[in-house]
Amino acid sequence: MTAVLHAPANADHVVRMTGVHKSFGDARRSITALHGIDLTVRPGEFVCLLGASGCGKTTLLNLIAGLDKPSQGTIELSGSRPAVMFQEAALMPWLTAAGNVELPLRLAGVDRATRRERGRELLDLVRLGNVGGKRPHELSGGMRQRVALARALASALGASDDDASASLLLMDEPFSALDAITRDVLQSELLRVWESTGAAVVFVTHDVREAVRLGQRVVLLSSRPGRVVQEWTTDQSTSDGSGLVEAINRRLREVISDHASA
């Protein structure tokens, strides 16, 4: 059975995947990207998906976002449709920063005064309140990603924060193209914004340290086909997270080695 279901907004989860499989191609030449994924994300939870390149992390995110459909299994969503933030900011070059942030609200039919006020609030939240009139080419890479984050929040949260607990933000390696210093800053900013909004986050990364720093829970996928092989909560780590980083790295090396020898 294949289905995408919608749970009540007050459900105990924002997304629940049960027995999810995803294959590409016809029966003779099909490639299985995901196999038997069971994953639940609770309201307000920050979950990091970790795994080697090609393990199906982005495919899983696309299924949650509704950009693709599972071959088998069910995906149950509560609240509004998830918002997605990609590795590239993908801002509209002809719009200002404020215009980019307001775009999802405009498409949702929010009136001009409300969306402008909301856009200002979200730009202030990502500490870009003074660049609303600038266009993307006038901003640094880190600033463009902040604008993209504000736009994703506009899509996820809508015109107010009243239903933030049912909101879900999907992030596909959004900081991987940035330099180390900018990446460090934006990781801190993301945690601050997440704590401020209360939205749930599913964050895809191949960086173990990033996963441990950001996530409350780290979910490791096997190499293709992607399966959930282990999960960790970050309170299992030492004060600086080094113990958990090493444990996850060790398990990741095992998963990659097992795949290579198969």
TIBAFI-738064 format. One record per residue (C-alpha): z, y, x negated; residue in three letters. Coordinates in pm, whole numbers. Example, Ala and Ser with C-alpha at 12.3 -4.5 7.8 and 13.67 -1.06 7.14 Angstrom:
2
Z_Y_X_residuo
780_-450_-1230_ala
714_-106_-1367_ser
END
This chain:
262
Z_Y_X_residuo
0_0_0_met
-83_352_-120_thr
85_652_38_ala
210_1004_-23_val
502_1071_210_leu
699_1383_294_his
1077_1363_327_ala
1299_1624_496_pro
1368_1932_284_ala
1739_1837_266_asn
1666_1492_116_ala
1859_1367_-186_asp
1543_1382_-398_his
1250_1616_-456_val
1022_1329_-558_val
1055_951_-543_arg
792_718_-688_met
810_351_-592_thr
590_83_-747_gly
326_336_-845_val
14_203_-1018_his
-287_407_-1125_lys
-618_263_-1244_ser
-946_433_-1326_phe
-1294_286_-1295_gly
-1432_-5_-1094_asp
-1288_-353_-1081_ala
-1495_-483_-1373_arg
-1420_-199_-1612_arg
-1099_-57_-1475_ser
-837_94_-1704_ile
-475_79_-1591_thr
-298_402_-1684_ala
33_342_-1502_leu
195_18_-1392_his
488_-15_-1154_gly
646_329_-1198_ile
980_375_-1021_asp
1115_727_-1071_leu
1342_955_-868_thr
1407_1323_-941_val
1699_1486_-764_arg
1714_1849_-644_pro
1782_2084_-934_gly
1744_1811_-1196_glu
1562_1863_-1527_phe
1378_1544_-1628_val
1170_1506_-1944_cys
891_1247_-1959_leu
842_1123_-2312_leu
594_888_-2472_gly
311_847_-2721_ala
-27_1008_-2661_ser
-225_825_-2393_gly
75_662_-2225_cys
3_821_-1887_gly
247_1114_-1883_lys
-13_1363_-1760_thr
-152_1111_-1511_thr
196_1068_-1366_leu
235_1446_-1337_leu
-102_1476_-1165_asn
2_1215_-908_leu
323_1405_-829_ile
127_1730_-802_ala
-118_1576_-558_gly
-411_1631_-794_leu
-482_1257_-779_asp
-377_960_-567_lys
-202_641_-677_pro
-394_314_-668_ser
-84_140_-535_gln
271_237_-446_gly
429_533_-268_thr
516_888_-370_ile
766_1066_-148_glu
803_1443_-175_leu
1050_1681_-13_ser
1021_2056_14_gly
709_2251_-70_ser
414_2131_-277_arg
504_2117_-649_pro
386_2393_-880_ala
221_2304_-1211_val
228_2476_-1551_met
-17_2350_-1813_phe
-43_2367_-2191_gln
-282_2661_-2159_glu
-162_2962_-1963_ala
-493_2972_-1770_ala
-434_3325_-1646_leu
-707_3509_-1458_met
-840_3751_-1725_pro
-944_4017_-1472_trp
-596_4035_-1318_leu
-291_4208_-1461_thr
20_4011_-1544_ala
167_4118_-1210_ala
-154_4024_-1031_gly
-146_3676_-1184_asn
213_3622_-1075_val
139_3745_-724_glu
-172_3530_-684_leu
-3_3220_-532_pro
181_3445_-287_leu
-142_3621_-196_arg
-313_3287_-133_leu
-17_3184_83_ala
-64_3491_301_gly
245_3683_189_val
214_4053_269_asp
143_4300_-12_arg
482_4471_-23_ala
672_4141_-32_thr
455_3981_-298_arg
472_4291_-520_arg
848_4296_-499_glu
864_3922_-564_arg
624_3955_-857_gly
845_4222_-1013_arg
1152_4002_-968_glu
988_3705_-1137_leu
849_3908_-1427_leu
1199_4048_-1476_asp
1333_3692_-1469_leu
1107_3593_-1762_val
1189_3924_-1936_arg
844_4076_-1895_leu
925_4345_-1644_gly
758_4608_-1861_asn
417_4438_-1894_val
317_4395_-1532_gly
22_4631_-1572_gly
-123_4461_-1880_lys
-404_4206_-1877_arg
-381_3867_-2052_pro
-584_3972_-2360_his
-321_4240_-2427_glu
-39_3985_-2445_leu
72_3742_-2715_ser
49_3367_-2661_gly
419_3345_-2587_gly
401_3631_-2338_met
105_3468_-2160_arg
308_3150_-2121_gln
595_3351_-1974_arg
355_3503_-1723_val
229_3151_-1644_ala
590_3040_-1592_leu
653_3332_-1356_ala
335_3243_-1165_arg
443_2878_-1138_ala
781_2992_-1007_leu
606_3211_-750_ala
417_2903_-634_ser
723_2677_-635_ala
979_2917_-488_leu
758_3124_-259_gly
867_3468_-145_ala
1240_3401_-187_ser
1491_3174_-359_asp
1644_3056_-31_asp
1495_2705_-54_asp
1500_2676_-435_ala
1693_2348_-428_ser
1390_2176_-272_ala
1144_2325_-521_ser
977_2131_-801_leu
811_2265_-1115_leu
583_2033_-1314_leu
525_2129_-1677_met
264_1956_-1896_asp
349_2028_-2263_glu
350_2404_-2196_pro
476_2505_-2542_phe
291_2260_-2767_ser
22_2509_-2874_ala
273_2775_-2979_leu
424_2837_-3322_asp
770_2694_-3391_ala
961_3020_-3354_ile
794_3116_-3026_thr
841_2764_-2896_arg
1213_2774_-2975_asp
1250_3106_-2793_val
1062_2984_-2486_leu
1265_2665_-2468_gln
1578_2879_-2446_ser
1414_3103_-2189_glu
1308_2806_-1979_leu
1665_2673_-1968_leu
1792_3016_-1864_arg
1528_3045_-1589_val
1595_2689_-1468_trp
1968_2759_-1443_glu
1894_3085_-1258_ser
1663_2935_-998_thr
1804_2588_-936_gly
1455_2437_-907_ala
1394_2081_-1026_ala
1174_2041_-1334_val
965_1749_-1460_val
863_1833_-1816_phe
608_1629_-2012_val
640_1624_-2391_thr
580_1400_-2692_his
852_1582_-2890_asp
1183_1395_-2883_val
1390_1694_-2996_arg
1236_1910_-2724_glu
1311_1645_-2463_ala
1676_1615_-2568_val
1723_1991_-2587_arg
1578_2060_-2243_leu
1633_1757_-2023_gly
1937_1633_-1839_gln
1756_1300_-1834_arg
1490_1166_-2072_val
1251_901_-1941_val
1051_702_-2198_leu
714_555_-2100_leu
552_264_-2279_ser
207_288_-2432_ser
-78_223_-2189_arg
-32_106_-1929_pro
263_339_-1886_gly
584_182_-1764_arg
937_320_-1761_val
1099_133_-2049_val
1427_323_-2084_gln
1616_631_-1968_glu
1890_839_-2128_trp
2116_1116_-2002_thr
2169_1391_-2255_thr
2548_1378_-2228_asp
2518_1057_-2433_gln
2437_1271_-2738_ser
2656_1425_-3003_thr
2722_1798_-2990_ser
2393_1880_-3165_asp
2196_1600_-2998_gly
2112_1433_-3330_ser
2252_1094_-3231_gly
2045_1074_-2916_leu
1733_1204_-3092_val
1761_925_-3347_glu
1823_660_-3080_ala
1518_770_-2879_ile
1301_796_-3190_asn
1399_442_-3283_arg
1313_311_-2937_arg
984_506_-2933_leu
882_351_-3266_arg
956_7_-3122_glu
740_76_-2817_val
449_200_-3029_ile
483_-95_-3271_ser
491_-347_-2987_asp
174_-195_-2840_his
-6_-198_-3174_ala
73_-566_-3231_ser
-20_-675_-2878_ala
END
